[in-house]
Amino acid sequence: MFGNVYRCSRCEFDFSSGWSHHAGGQALICLVCANQYVLGFGTENFGPKTGETLRLYKYTTDEEVPLNITRSVQLVFPKKEEDWDGVYHLNFEKINYPDCPEGSFLEQEIESGSTCMACKKGIIKKRGGCIY
């Protein structure tokens, strides 16, 4: 559907936020380890239903690995319609990334200007929107 693309200024790291009908869910990321996840595979490929329970999958280039973590989600829209960029944000109980040594939570977005979590040297920049 719609998302935002984030890329590192020094390495090959990139992350596309939002709901992807290709991946079947909401993209999530560990801001410490750069591992990517998908919270999804509900009843619809084109977005969750409010109150729907979704499963967490570790996302790799080859496959989505199911994890034994589920969350009930609510759709979140901005208070002003003109502030909405088309990217779905979900409200759900935070998911602690189990393999992260720093106990990081999985996030739906990356702050533009932050240090790259993959190479620890580059700067993450929001490169614009995407449709996928």
Secondary structure, DSSP 8 states (H G I E B T S, - for coil): -EEEEEEESSSS-EEE-SEETTTTEEEEEETTT--EEEEE-SS-SS---TT-EEEEEEE-SS-EEEEEEEEE-EEE--SSGGG--S--EEE----B-TT-TT--BEES---TT-B-TTTSSSBEEEEEEEE-
